[in-house]
């Protein structure tokens, strides 16, 4: 089969078949690696049980076509992006029966975005927390009255990738963004300059608070603030590429790939 046909078959069949189970459970990493190995061997071909030469690194092939890749999926990342959708549903539908049951069991006195992994959790909750790790990377508070946003802990500045202030806590005892607003609902500039470094002050002043509205927690990669698996997958893939690049840059010259 021509490579154009192989590409179509991989994307229409090999990527589609495990999508449902990946959207419900966290697959073992070994299973994801086995799926990747089967796709990789089929793409490059084999002869009499011996694999042929792989002319391009797989990390390059899984990149989008706009970046010179073929757009094949990384199964580990795709699994996490699908599970992030489950965590998003709990976040935007907190009154649903499923959300209330899980909250009562795993985070009765807190918020979903602050939840940490529980060692004795069910497989379903382990899958959700795995997706939640990725979801947190794209959640950014949209400041209204500032009552629900914690200054140093929550992401609320329009500055990726962390969306958090770089200022250390120091002697600042303020906790909520609402404490940074004046009586007229505008930023207290003198207070900002007293406790924050200049880059943070500039970013904060770019935000227009709305004291008459509640704070909301939208999905930052989407202009409308709505989560999508595609944008979550892109965040995870970019993060993986960035991590690989940093690792290569720190490696000794003799260990770097040519």
ZIJO-V496181 format. One record per helix or strand of 2 or more residues. SS is the DSSP state (a for helix, b for strand). FROM is the first residue (numbers start at 0). TO is the last residue. Records with the same first field share a line. If there is no record, write none. Layout:
SS: FROM-TO, FROM-TO
This chain:
a: 2-16, 18-21, 28-43, 57-60, 64-66, 74-91, 96-105, 111-113, 122-137, 176-179, 188-194, 197-204, 228-249, 252-254
b: 45-46, 49-50, 138-141, 215-218
